[in-house]
């Protein structure tokens, strides 16, 4: 299905459809400042999620994902060399992001509960 503004209103998840439309329409080349900012946000988000791998919720999600192994066509479960289905890997990887939010909101500090190893 081709997403246009007229078809977005018919989508079950309008926000997801808008994100998909925006992502699909991003020009091939970004301005230098936009590219640096995008790389910084992506790197920071992944680093903070990796810091949450020790959180009990993230560990439980990873254990769950390990029950659904996939071959090289599957998606990586962050913090491991294992792969799972796209849906299960997204759940497990999303728990790292959610655990980070929990750690920040309960402590008031973005670094609380995150240890360098």
N, C-alpha and C positions, 0 to 999 in steps of 0.2 A: 504494500500500500504506500502510495506517495502521500506524505503529510503536507498539507497546506493549511493555512489559517481556517479555511472553511471546513476541513475535515477534523480539525482538532476538537471542536465542540462536540463531535460524536464519539470521541474516545472515552473509554472507561476511566482512564487516569489522565486528565487534562494537563497536569503539571509534567508528567513524564513525556507526553506528546510534545509539549512546548520545548522541553529540554532536547528531545530528539530532533525536532525541527531546527532549533538553534545550532546544535552540533553538526547536523548535516549541511547547514548553510554557511559554516565558518569558511572564510576564504582560505585558500591554500597557504598563503603567506601572511603572517601577522606583522604589525609594526614592531620594531626592535624592542621598544619599551613594553608592549603587550606580551611579546614572547618571553622576555625576562620575567615579567610578573607571573605569567602562567606557569613557567617552570618552577619559580619559587614557591608558588602555592601548592603545586603538585608534589614537589619534593618535601615540603613541610608537612603536608597532609599524610604522606606515606611514612615519614619518619615518626610522626606522633602516633600513628596507628601501630607501627612496629614496636614502639615503646609500651603499648598496651597489651602486647602478646602474653605477658605474665598475669594479666587480670583473670580471675576465675571464670568470668563469662566468656572471654575470648578462648581460654583453654577448653572449656566445655564445648564451644562451637567447633573448635578444631577437632576434638575427639569425635564429635558427631560426623564431621565431614570425612574423616578417615574411614568411616564405615561405608563410604560410597566412592571407592577409587575409580579413577578414569585413566585412560592411556594418555599419550602425548597430545591428543586432541582436546583433553580436558583443561580446566583452568587451575592455576596454581593456588594452593592454600598458603596465604602469606605466612612467612616464618618457617616454612618447611620446603622440602623438595617434592612433596606429594601433590597430586592433582585430584580433582573431583569434577562433578558435573558443574556447568556454569551456575545453576541455581544454588547448589549446596555451597560452592566456593564463595559465591556472593554473600550468602548468609554468614559463613564463617568469617570472611574478610570484613564484612560490615560490622560484626560484633567487635572487632578491634577498634573500629571508629567509634562505636557506641560506648565501649568501655573507656575510651579516652575521654569522652564527654562526661561520663559518670565520675571519673577520677578528678576532672577539672571542677565540675560543679560541686562535688562534695568537699573539696579542699580549698577552692578559691584560687588555686595556682595551677598553671598549665604543666608544671614539672613535678608536682606532688605525686608520689607513687611510681614515678618512672626512674629507674636506676640505670646508669651506664654500666655495661658489663665488660 
